[in-house]
């Protein structure tokens, strides 16, 4: 019943000269006929093939048995499908011929040359492949997982540098600063990466986005320099910051909760490096295309963005293929090294850097303070979360039974459970410490109240036996004991605890 065994095609005749052998042969073996012979003759013990070739396995073994040659073993694994990606060579050729990409090594292509040019390392690729195992389950995967493996490889060894957006620079004047050069570590946690020179001067450049977050009198930390106090902020008629004055406060070593700023000194001793940072997006806008859908209807024609930057003077020394990190921006690979002014064109060639994805699904902030962002975000989230939980709790209690519900063991259990969810949400979102502490304090108070009124400690997933007063038509109070039954809310809460426990114990996905 296998259609692949019905008169299979083993050879193809083509009356055209071969690029190498010319007209010596005009007949060529098909893939199905060549694979079993080549695998057997070349000593392959295990042929790894995706499940889409399953029907051809019988044909594979039939050819080997008919020729009487050694039999390799076929091991099947699932095809890896990547979202927003075309793997068909015919469709990729169309992109090349239409000029929508640079070539077969375009960083947006799922080719080996393409991903290597975008900053993928061989070691990162190996680790990702090894982690996939030999599952036969067909899955659609995001690129984020591949790049997260790559980040683990490059993060410990990538040297750190700085770069600023060229058209959004703000000057900071620090009159007491001296023009000098010092050597600092290229990597804050790995001394083996080496040292780099950093220049200091009375005139310093910072990003405009950073400048907008600062206020007069605020103490900020300039990375690889120290604490500096902003004394004056100048703005134009439109309210845009044009320059700042500041003074050194290097004796103060308290760097907690200060805004961390990347900066570059403007000095004639070491000119800044003209740099172009390139960021690529998916070529296809739809994650998964249907069999009948035309990929040409989902082409992202704005998948390449360039930013003009002023980079660290050290960027002039980068070579093609060098991987670095621009602080507070991300990892980059040098696609084209900097070239000084040419005597023929009288122009210099900027350093071109390609952004390397790091597996983050959310856009990371490139300006301002982490502490400020956390505090502002957590305050909004706390308000929203508390409102949400209050609304859900209020929906369970009618206005006429508020006082009764306050003493109801089940209602109190729900309040403790809801507050526990608030604490977990804040911790997961890495909210500010003071907000987490306040939520934890409230949770502990509720647990104490629960123990006093119920007579036992609060245990997630183990609600107390509740007594619900029901009024009969004769105004007599009838007490119904809720024994052995749970509300939908309790079932959901209990299952949530099971899921959290399994994740904490890193249990297998299938059990």
C-alpha positions as CSV (number, residue, x, y, z in Angstrom):
1,X,0.0,0.0,0.0
2,X,3.1,2.3,-0.1
3,X,2.9,4.5,-3.2
4,X,6.7,5.1,-3.1
5,X,7.1,1.4,-4.0
6,X,5.0,1.7,-7.2
7,X,7.5,1.8,-10.1
8,X,9.9,4.4,-8.4
9,X,12.0,6.7,-10.6
10,X,15.7,5.8,-10.2
11,X,17.3,7.8,-13.0
12,X,16.7,11.0,-14.9
13,X,17.9,11.6,-18.5
14,X,18.9,15.2,-19.4
15,X,20.4,15.9,-22.8
16,X,22.4,19.0,-21.7
17,X,26.1,19.3,-21.0
18,X,27.2,18.9,-17.4
19,X,29.2,21.9,-16.0
20,X,32.1,19.6,-15.2
21,X,31.8,16.3,-17.2
22,X,30.2,17.9,-20.2
23,X,28.5,15.2,-22.4
24,X,30.3,12.2,-20.9
25,X,27.1,11.3,-19.0
26,X,23.5,12.3,-19.7
27,X,21.8,10.2,-17.1
28,X,21.7,11.1,-13.4
29,X,20.5,9.1,-10.3
30,X,17.6,10.4,-8.3
31,X,17.9,11.3,-4.6
32,X,16.0,8.2,-3.6
33,X,18.3,5.9,-5.5
34,X,21.6,7.6,-4.6
35,X,21.0,8.0,-0.8
36,X,21.0,4.3,0.2
37,X,24.0,3.4,-2.0
38,X,26.1,6.4,-0.8
39,X,25.2,5.8,2.9
40,X,26.2,2.1,2.6
41,X,29.4,2.6,0.6
42,X,30.6,5.5,2.7
43,X,30.2,3.6,6.0
44,X,27.3,5.5,7.4
45,X,25.9,3.5,10.4
46,X,22.9,5.6,11.2
47,X,21.1,7.7,8.6
48,X,19.2,10.6,10.4
49,X,16.2,11.6,8.4
50,X,13.1,13.7,9.2
51,X,9.7,12.1,9.5
52,X,8.6,13.5,6.2
53,X,10.7,10.7,4.5
54,X,9.0,8.0,6.5
55,X,7.1,6.5,3.4
56,X,10.4,6.3,1.5
57,X,12.2,4.2,4.2
58,X,10.7,1.0,2.7
59,X,12.2,2.0,-0.7
60,X,15.5,2.8,0.9
61,X,15.8,-0.7,2.4
62,X,14.5,-2.4,-0.8
63,X,17.3,-0.9,-2.9
64,X,19.9,-2.0,-0.4
65,X,18.6,-5.5,-0.2
66,X,18.3,-5.8,-4.0
67,X,22.0,-4.7,-4.4
68,X,23.1,-6.9,-1.5
69,X,25.1,-4.2,0.2
70,X,25.5,-3.3,3.9
71,X,22.4,-1.9,5.6
72,X,22.5,1.3,7.5
73,X,20.0,2.1,10.3
74,X,17.5,4.9,9.7
75,X,16.7,7.1,12.7
76,X,13.7,9.5,12.3
77,X,13.3,12.8,14.0
78,X,10.8,15.7,13.6
79,X,11.3,18.5,11.1
80,X,12.1,21.8,12.9
81,X,9.7,24.5,11.7
82,X,10.6,28.1,12.5
83,X,8.0,30.8,12.7
84,X,8.1,33.7,10.2
85,X,10.6,31.6,8.1
86,X,10.7,30.1,4.7
87,X,12.9,27.1,4.3
88,X,12.1,26.3,0.6
89,X,15.2,26.9,-1.6
90,X,12.8,27.8,-4.5
91,X,11.2,30.5,-2.4
92,X,14.5,31.8,-1.0
93,X,15.9,32.0,-4.6
94,X,12.9,34.2,-5.5
95,X,14.0,36.7,-2.7
96,X,17.6,36.7,-4.1
97,X,16.5,37.2,-7.7
98,X,14.1,40.0,-6.8
99,X,16.8,41.9,-4.9
100,X,14.9,41.9,-1.6
101,X,18.0,40.6,0.2
102,X,21.8,41.0,-0.1
103,X,22.3,37.4,-1.2
104,X,22.4,33.9,0.3
105,X,24.3,35.2,3.3
106,X,21.7,37.8,4.1
107,X,21.2,37.9,7.9
108,X,17.5,37.4,7.5
109,X,18.0,34.1,5.7
110,X,17.7,30.7,7.6
111,X,20.9,29.6,5.8
112,X,24.1,28.7,7.7
113,X,25.9,31.6,6.1
114,X,23.0,33.9,7.0
115,X,22.8,33.1,10.7
116,X,26.6,33.1,11.1
117,X,26.7,36.6,9.5
118,X,24.0,37.7,12.0
119,X,26.2,36.6,14.9
120,X,25.3,33.0,15.5
121,X,28.3,31.0,16.8
122,X,29.0,27.4,15.9
123,X,29.0,26.5,19.6
124,X,25.6,28.1,20.2
125,X,24.2,26.2,17.2
126,X,25.6,22.9,18.5
127,X,24.1,23.5,21.9
128,X,20.7,24.3,20.4
129,X,20.7,21.2,18.2
130,X,21.8,19.0,21.1
131,X,19.0,20.4,23.3
132,X,16.4,19.4,20.7
133,X,17.1,15.7,21.0
134,X,15.4,13.3,18.6
135,X,11.8,14.0,19.3
136,X,9.2,12.9,16.6
137,X,6.8,15.6,17.6
138,X,6.4,18.3,14.9
139,X,6.6,21.7,16.4
140,X,6.7,25.3,15.3
141,X,9.4,27.2,17.2
142,X,10.3,30.8,17.6
143,X,13.9,32.0,16.8
144,X,14.2,33.4,20.4
145,X,15.1,29.9,21.7
146,X,18.0,29.6,19.3
147,X,19.4,33.0,20.1
148,X,19.1,32.5,23.8
149,X,21.5,29.6,23.5
150,X,23.9,31.8,21.5
151,X,23.8,34.5,24.2
152,X,25.1,32.1,26.8
153,X,28.1,31.5,24.5
154,X,28.9,35.1,23.7
155,X,28.0,36.9,26.9
156,X,31.0,35.7,29.0
157,X,33.6,36.8,26.3
158,X,32.1,39.7,24.4
159,X,34.0,43.0,25.2
160,X,31.9,46.0,26.3
161,X,31.9,49.3,24.4
162,X,29.6,52.4,24.1
163,X,27.8,54.1,21.3
164,X,25.3,57.0,21.1
165,X,22.7,58.0,18.6
166,X,24.3,60.6,16.4
167,X,21.2,62.9,16.0
168,X,20.1,62.8,19.7
169,X,23.3,63.7,21.5
170,X,23.3,66.1,24.5
171,X,26.5,67.7,25.8
172,X,27.4,67.6,29.5
173,X,30.0,70.2,30.6
174,X,32.1,69.2,33.6
175,X,34.7,72.0,34.0
176,X,36.7,70.4,36.8
177,X,37.3,67.2,34.7
178,X,40.8,66.7,33.3
179,X,41.5,65.4,29.8
180,X,43.2,62.1,30.4
181,X,43.2,58.4,29.5
182,X,42.8,55.3,31.7
183,X,42.7,51.6,31.0
184,X,39.7,49.7,32.3
185,X,38.5,46.1,31.8
186,X,36.7,45.3,28.6
187,X,34.5,42.9,30.5
188,X,33.3,43.6,34.0
189,X,33.3,39.9,35.0
190,X,36.0,38.4,32.9
191,X,39.5,39.9,33.2
192,X,40.9,37.6,30.5
193,X,39.0,39.6,27.8
194,X,41.6,42.3,28.3
195,X,41.8,46.1,28.9
196,X,40.6,49.1,26.8
197,X,41.5,52.8,26.9
198,X,38.8,55.2,28.1
199,X,39.2,59.0,27.6
200,X,37.9,61.6,30.0
201,X,37.4,65.3,29.3
202,X,35.5,68.4,30.4
203,X,33.1,67.9,27.5
204,X,31.1,64.7,27.6
205,X,28.3,63.4,25.3
206,X,25.3,61.4,26.4
207,X,22.1,60.1,24.8
208,X,19.2,62.5,24.6
209,X,16.9,59.8,25.9
210,X,19.0,59.6,29.0
211,X,19.1,63.4,29.4
212,X,15.3,63.5,29.4
213,X,15.2,61.4,32.6
214,X,17.6,63.6,34.6
215,X,16.8,66.5,36.9
216,X,18.9,69.3,38.4
217,X,20.6,68.2,41.6
218,X,20.3,64.5,40.8
219,X,23.3,62.3,41.3
220,X,23.9,59.9,38.3
221,X,26.5,57.3,37.7
222,X,28.6,57.5,34.5
223,X,29.7,54.0,33.8
224,X,33.5,53.5,34.2
225,X,33.9,56.9,35.7
226,X,31.8,57.4,38.9
227,X,29.1,59.6,40.4
228,X,28.3,63.0,39.0
229,X,25.8,65.6,40.1
230,X,23.7,67.5,37.5
231,X,23.8,71.2,38.4
232,X,22.0,72.8,35.5
233,X,19.9,71.7,32.5
234,X,19.4,74.0,29.5
235,X,16.4,73.7,27.1
236,X,15.4,75.4,23.9
237,X,12.1,77.1,23.2
238,X,10.5,73.8,22.4
239,X,11.5,72.2,25.7
240,X,14.2,70.0,24.2
241,X,17.4,69.7,26.3
242,X,20.4,71.2,24.6
243,X,23.1,70.9,27.2
244,X,23.9,70.3,30.9
245,X,26.3,71.3,33.5
246,X,27.6,68.9,36.1
247,X,30.2,68.5,38.8
248,X,32.3,65.4,39.8
249,X,31.4,63.5,43.0
250,X,33.8,60.6,42.6
251,X,34.4,60.3,46.4
252,X,30.8,59.1,46.7
253,X,30.8,55.3,46.0
254,X,27.1,54.7,46.6
255,X,25.9,53.4,43.2
256,X,22.6,51.9,44.4
257,X,19.5,53.3,42.8
258,X,21.4,55.8,40.7
259,X,20.7,56.2,37.0
260,X,23.5,54.5,35.0
261,X,24.6,56.5,32.0
262,X,26.7,55.5,29.0
263,X,28.8,58.4,27.7
264,X,31.7,59.3,25.4
265,X,34.3,62.0,25.9
266,X,34.8,64.6,23.2
267,X,38.5,65.0,22.8
268,X,41.0,65.7,20.0
269,X,43.2,62.9,21.3
270,X,40.8,60.1,20.3
271,X,38.1,60.8,17.8
272,X,34.8,59.0,18.0
273,X,34.1,56.2,15.5
274,X,31.3,56.8,12.9
275,X,29.1,53.7,13.2
276,X,26.0,52.2,11.6
277,X,23.9,49.8,13.7
278,X,21.7,47.5,11.6
279,X,18.7,45.7,13.0
280,X,16.9,43.0,11.0
281,X,13.3,41.7,11.3
282,X,11.5,38.7,9.8
283,X,11.1,38.6,6.0
284,X,7.6,37.1,6.5
285,X,5.0,38.8,8.7
286,X,2.8,35.8,9.3
287,X,4.2,33.2,11.8
288,X,2.8,30.1,10.0
289,X,1.7,30.1,6.4
290,X,-1.1,27.7,5.3
291,X,-0.5,25.3,2.4
292,X,-2.6,27.3,0.0
293,X,-1.3,30.7,1.1
294,X,1.0,32.8,-1.2
295,X,4.1,33.9,0.8
296,X,4.4,36.9,-1.5
297,X,1.3,38.4,0.2
298,X,3.1,38.5,3.6
299,X,6.5,40.0,2.7
300,X,7.9,42.5,5.2
301,X,9.5,45.1,2.9
302,X,10.8,47.2,5.8
303,X,12.7,44.4,7.6
304,X,16.0,46.3,7.7
305,X,16.6,49.4,9.9
306,X,19.8,51.4,10.2
307,X,20.8,53.8,13.0
308,X,23.7,56.3,12.7
309,X,25.8,56.2,15.8
310,X,28.9,57.7,17.3
311,X,30.9,54.9,18.8
312,X,33.8,54.3,21.2
313,X,37.2,55.2,19.6
314,X,38.1,51.5,20.2
315,X,35.6,50.4,17.6
316,X,38.1,51.5,14.9
317,X,40.1,48.3,15.8
318,X,37.3,45.9,15.2
319,X,37.7,43.2,12.6
320,X,35.0,41.5,10.5
321,X,33.3,38.9,12.5
322,X,34.2,40.4,16.0
323,X,31.3,40.1,18.5
324,X,30.9,42.9,21.0
325,X,28.3,44.4,23.3
326,X,27.3,48.0,23.1
327,X,26.4,48.7,26.7
328,X,22.6,49.1,27.4
329,X,21.9,48.3,23.7
330,X,22.8,44.7,23.1
331,X,25.2,42.4,21.3
332,X,26.5,43.2,17.8
333,X,28.8,41.6,15.2
334,X,31.1,43.6,13.0
335,X,30.0,43.2,9.4
336,X,32.3,45.9,8.0
337,X,35.3,47.3,9.8
338,X,36.0,51.0,10.0
339,X,38.2,52.4,7.2
340,X,40.0,55.7,7.5
341,X,39.7,58.5,4.9
342,X,40.5,57.1,1.5
343,X,42.9,59.2,-0.7
344,X,40.7,58.3,-3.7
345,X,37.2,59.2,-2.3
346,X,38.2,61.5,0.5
347,X,35.7,59.7,2.7
348,X,35.9,57.4,5.6
349,X,34.0,54.1,5.8
350,X,31.9,53.7,9.0
351,X,32.0,50.6,11.1
352,X,28.9,48.6,10.3
353,X,27.5,46.5,13.2
354,X,24.6,44.0,12.9
355,X,22.4,43.5,16.0
356,X,22.5,39.9,17.4
357,X,19.2,38.9,19.0
358,X,19.6,37.6,22.5
359,X,16.3,35.7,23.0
360,X,14.4,38.4,24.7
361,X,10.7,38.5,23.7
362,X,10.2,42.0,25.2
363,X,12.1,45.1,24.1
364,X,14.7,46.0,26.6
365,X,15.1,49.6,27.8
366,X,18.1,51.4,26.3
367,X,17.8,54.6,28.4
368,X,16.9,55.9,31.8
369,X,17.4,54.0,35.1
370,X,16.4,50.4,35.8
371,X,15.4,51.4,39.3
372,X,13.2,54.2,38.0
373,X,11.6,52.0,35.4
374,X,11.0,49.2,38.0
375,X,9.4,51.6,40.5
376,X,7.1,53.3,38.0
377,X,6.1,50.0,36.4
378,X,5.5,48.2,39.6
379,X,3.3,50.9,41.0
380,X,1.1,50.8,38.0
381,X,1.0,47.0,38.1
382,X,0.3,46.9,41.8
383,X,-2.7,49.2,41.4
384,X,-4.0,47.2,38.4
385,X,-3.4,43.9,40.1
386,X,-5.0,44.9,43.4
387,X,-8.0,46.4,41.5
388,X,-8.3,43.2,39.5
389,X,-8.2,41.0,42.5
390,X,-10.6,43.2,44.5
391,X,-13.1,43.1,41.6
392,X,-12.9,39.3,41.4
393,X,-13.3,39.0,45.2
394,X,-16.1,41.5,45.2
395,X,-17.9,39.5,42.5
396,X,-18.2,36.5,44.8
397,X,-19.9,38.5,47.6
398,X,-23.3,40.1,47.4
399,X,-23.8,43.5,49.0
400,X,-26.3,42.1,51.5
401,X,-23.8,39.5,52.8
402,X,-20.6,41.5,53.1
403,X,-20.5,41.4,56.9
404,X,-21.2,37.7,56.9
405,X,-18.6,36.9,54.2
406,X,-15.9,38.8,56.2
407,X,-16.2,36.0,58.8
408,X,-16.7,33.2,56.3
409,X,-13.7,30.9,56.3
410,X,-13.9,30.3,52.6
411,X,-13.9,34.0,51.8
412,X,-10.9,34.6,54.1
413,X,-9.1,31.7,52.3
414,X,-9.7,33.3,49.0
415,X,-8.3,36.6,50.2
416,X,-5.1,34.9,51.3
417,X,-4.8,33.1,48.0
418,X,-5.4,36.2,46.0
419,X,-2.8,38.1,47.9
420,X,-0.4,35.3,47.3
421,X,-1.0,35.7,43.6
422,X,-0.2,39.4,43.9
423,X,3.1,38.7,45.5
424,X,4.0,36.1,42.9
425,X,3.1,38.5,40.1
426,X,5.3,41.2,41.5
427,X,8.3,38.9,42.0
428,X,7.9,37.5,38.4
429,X,7.8,41.0,37.0
430,X,10.9,42.0,39.1
431,X,9.1,44.9,40.7
432,X,10.7,47.3,43.2
433,X,11.7,45.8,46.5
434,X,9.6,48.2,48.6
435,X,6.5,47.2,46.6
436,X,7.2,43.5,47.1
437,X,7.9,43.9,50.8
438,X,4.6,45.7,51.2
439,X,2.7,43.0,49.5
440,X,4.4,40.3,51.5
441,X,3.6,42.1,54.7
442,X,0.0,42.2,53.8
443,X,0.1,38.5,52.9
444,X,1.6,37.6,56.3
445,X,-1.0,39.6,58.1
446,X,-3.8,37.8,56.3
447,X,-2.3,34.4,57.2
448,X,-2.2,35.4,60.9
449,X,-5.8,36.5,60.7
450,X,-6.7,33.2,58.9
451,X,-5.0,31.1,61.7
452,X,-6.8,33.0,64.4
453,X,-10.3,32.6,62.9
454,X,-9.9,29.1,61.4
455,X,-7.7,27.6,64.0
456,X,-5.2,26.1,61.5
457,X,-2.4,27.4,59.2
458,X,-3.2,28.4,55.7
459,X,-2.4,25.7,53.1
460,X,-2.6,26.4,49.4
461,X,-5.1,24.1,47.6
462,X,-6.7,23.0,50.9
463,X,-9.7,25.3,51.5
464,X,-11.6,25.0,54.8
465,X,-15.0,23.5,55.3
466,X,-17.4,26.4,54.9
467,X,-20.9,26.9,56.4
468,X,-23.2,28.9,54.2
469,X,-26.4,30.4,55.8
470,X,-29.5,30.0,53.6
471,X,-32.7,31.8,54.4
472,X,-35.9,29.8,53.9
473,X,-39.3,31.2,53.1
474,X,-40.2,31.1,56.8
475,X,-37.2,33.3,57.7
476,X,-35.6,30.3,59.4
477,X,-31.8,30.1,59.1
478,X,-30.8,26.7,57.7
479,X,-27.0,25.9,57.9
480,X,-25.7,23.8,55.0
481,X,-22.3,22.3,55.4
482,X,-20.2,22.4,52.2
483,X,-18.5,19.0,52.8
484,X,-16.5,17.3,50.1
485,X,-17.3,19.9,47.4
486,X,-15.2,22.8,46.0
487,X,-16.1,25.8,44.0
488,X,-14.6,26.3,40.5
489,X,-12.3,29.0,42.0
490,X,-10.9,26.5,44.5
491,X,-10.3,23.9,41.8
492,X,-8.5,26.5,39.7
493,X,-6.4,27.7,42.7
494,X,-5.4,24.1,43.6
495,X,-4.4,23.3,40.0
496,X,-2.4,26.5,39.8
497,X,-0.4,25.4,42.9
498,X,0.3,22.1,41.2
499,X,1.6,23.8,38.1
500,X,3.8,26.2,40.1
501,X,5.3,23.3,42.1
502,X,6.0,21.3,38.9
503,X,7.8,24.3,37.3
504,X,9.8,25.0,40.4
505,X,10.9,21.3,40.5
506,X,11.7,21.6,36.7
507,X,9.6,18.5,36.0
508,X,9.5,17.1,32.4
509,X,6.9,18.5,30.0
510,X,5.4,15.1,29.5
511,X,4.8,12.9,32.6
